[in-house]
Structure formats: C-alpha cells, structure tokens
Amino acid sequence: MKLSRASIAVLVIQLVIVSSIAAKYLYQRWTCPRAWTRAVAYDPSLVMRGRYISAQIYVDACGVSLPERARFASVRPHDVVLYEKHGVGIPYLDARIAAKNGRLAVLSLVDDESNDSRNQLISIRNGSTCSDAFLQQPIDFYLSETAKSPFPLARGQQLWVEVTVPPKGPPRPLGLALKDADGSWHPLDYR
C-alpha cells in the first residue's frame, strides 16, 4: 500500500497538533501553581467507562465577601444555596480561583455575564462554612488498570486531590492522597 503525499501531510499536521497540546499541558504542569484541595468522589455516569474517579473539589471562599443568600434559598440541610441574580435564583457564583498558600482559594467573585475562560462556577451548600465552597464542574482523575482503588474510604478519612491551576480553564488533577482523622497523610500510587 502506497501512502500519498497528502495522507502523509495530514498525518504530520495531526501529530503536530496533538504534540502541541501535550507540550502545553506539560509546560503548565511545571510552571503553574499547585494546590491541595479536599474532594468528594462519586461514580460518574459517562458513556466512556473506565478506571477513573470523578470528584467534586472544594475551594476556600473565606477571602472574599459572599453575597447575601436569596430570600427563597432552600432551608433543607446540604442543599445548594441559591443566590438572586436578575430576579432568578441561581445555585452558583462566578469566581476567579487560584492557588493561595498551597490551597485552592477564590480570589474574587465576578459579576459580569462574560464567558471568560478564567471564571469558574462555585457553589455552597446550606449550613456550610465559606471554606466548604466547591466547584460546579467535577474533575476526572484516571487510574491505571493495576492501581488499587482508594474506595471505600475508612471512617474519618478524606480524599484530597493535588491540582495545578492554569491561567485559563478548570484546575487539572495531578495526584491523590488520603487524610486520616488523626491528620496523617497517605499519598496514593495511582499508576
């Protein structure tokens, strides 16, 4: 089978595109700030099934002043607090996040309606503190076939995720660890 010049050119272009994306992610992994954040993992319901953990990650929102709760916010425990925006209750706030003192934190709340890729949507559950805000968009952490699953967690254990915070887009997961009730830390081998 002979390869034509056009098919070789298409192959080279595709390899350059994929390589440039991989190089960008590697560069950001080395240069962007990192942070550890608490996470709650759940079973994803995506079509593509595999060995991965889908996790809702927590963000510390204590450094910013949060708007008042809407008058029609749910009073049931663990429901997401609704905020009033243009007369409508919304379960999230636009925020800029960053790594601050090794933790994932909200830098500022954004009030504009732009679809800026630097903005992330955060929510807070009813009865939670400002340090228990969480990102609306979950992150997926892929595990190798031979990696031991950390689930189910023992009583008092918490799942923590190390993320890199790129200038634009959501945080990207780098590593996993378990934190025991006594404060001891156990990094997980996911390879």
N, C-alpha and C positions, 0 to 999 in steps of 0.2 A: 504494500500500500504506500503510495507516494503522498507526501504532505505538500500541499501547495504553499506558496509564499504567503498568501492571505491567511491561511489557517495558522501558520507559524507566527505571523504578526499578531493575530488575535490572541494566541496563547501568551506571547510575550507581554502584551498590554494587560491581560488579566493577571499575570504574575506580578507585574509592576504595581497594579492597583492593590492587590492583596498584601504584598510586601510593604507598601507604604502605610497601610492601616496597621499592620503588625508593628512596624517601626514606631509609629506614633504612639501606640499603646505602651510599648516598652520604654520609650522616652518618658512618657508621663509617669510610668511606674517608678522610674528612677528619680525624677525631678519634682513631681508634685508632692505636697504634704500628705502624710499618712495619719490616720486616727483609728483608735479602737472604739467600738460602739456596741452596746448591748443589742441583741437581736432576738426576735421570736420567729422560729421557723414553722412552716406549715407545709402540708402536702400540696404541691401545685397541681392544677388541673389543665395543664397544657397538652396539646396533641403530641408534641415531642416528649416522650417519656425517657428517662434515663436516670443515672445516679447523680442527682443534684438536690440541693437544699434551696428552697425559696424562702427568703427571710425578710421580715419587716424590720427595718433598723431604726433605732432610737436616735433622737437628736436633742441636744440640750438647748432649750429656748429660754433659759433664765436670763440671758444677757440683753434681751430685748423686751420692750413693754408690749404685751399681748393686748389686742383689742378686747373690749368688754364682750361677754357672751351675749348671744341673741336672746331676746325675751322668750322665744319658743324653743330654746335648746332642750334636748331630751334630759330628763332627770333620772333615767334608769342608769345604774352603775355600768361602767365600761362601754357606754355608747359614745360615739364621737360627738364632740361639742360642735354645735352649729354656730356659725358667725353670720351676721347680717351684712350683705353686700348688695346694694341696689334693691333693697326690699326683698331679697331672696336669701334663704338660709343655705349656707354652703358648709360642707364638712372639712374644708381645708383652707390654708392660708398660703399665699405665695411668699417664698423666703429665699434668701441667699444663704447658703451654708458654706462652712469652711472648717478646716482642722484648726482647733484652738487648744493649746496646751495638751496635745495628744488626744483630745476628744473631739467628736463631731458636734459642731455647735451652729446655731443660727446667728449669722452676722447681722442681718436686718430683714425686716418684713418689707415686701414690695407691694405697693398699692396700685401700680399701673396694670393695664389689661394686656400688655405685650406678651408675646410668646417667646420671651428671651430664653435661650437655652441655658443661661446661668441660673435661672429660677427653678426652685424645687417646690413641690407641694407638701406641706406638713399638716398633720392633724394632732389633736389632743383628745384623749378620752375623758369623759366626765369623771371628776373626782381625782384625776391625776395631777401631779405637780408639773411645773414648767420643764423639768429635766426629763420628763417622760413623753415629750412630743415624738412623733415618728413620721418617717417619710411615707407618703401615699404609695409611691412606686416601690414594689419589693425588688430585691436584688436576688439573682440566681448565682449559687456557688456550685460549680460542677466538681464531682468527686470521681476518682478513678474507680475502676471495677474492683480493685483489690483493697481499697480504703475501707476501714472499719467505720460504720455509721455511729455517730455520737448519740443516737436516739434509741430508746427513750432516755431522757435526762434523769439523773437521780434527784431525789428531793433536795431542794435548796440550790441546785446547780443552775447556772445561767449560761446561755450561749453568747459569745462575743465574736464579732467579726472585725478584722482589720481591713480598712478600706483606704484607697487612695482617692483624693478629692481633686479631680481635674478642673481646669478653669471653666469648662462648659460641660454640661451633661451631669448625669447622676454619679454618685460615688461608685467605684468599682472594687469588688471584693478581692482581697489578697490572701487572707489567712483566717483560720478559725481557732478558737480556744474555748475551753470551759472554765468557768469560775465557780468554785465551791462556796458553800455558805460561810466557811471559815476564812475566805479570802484567798485561798491557794489557787494558783493559775496553772492550767494544763493545756499547752498548745497541742493542736491535733495534727496528726500526719494524714493528709488527705490525698496523698499520691499513691 
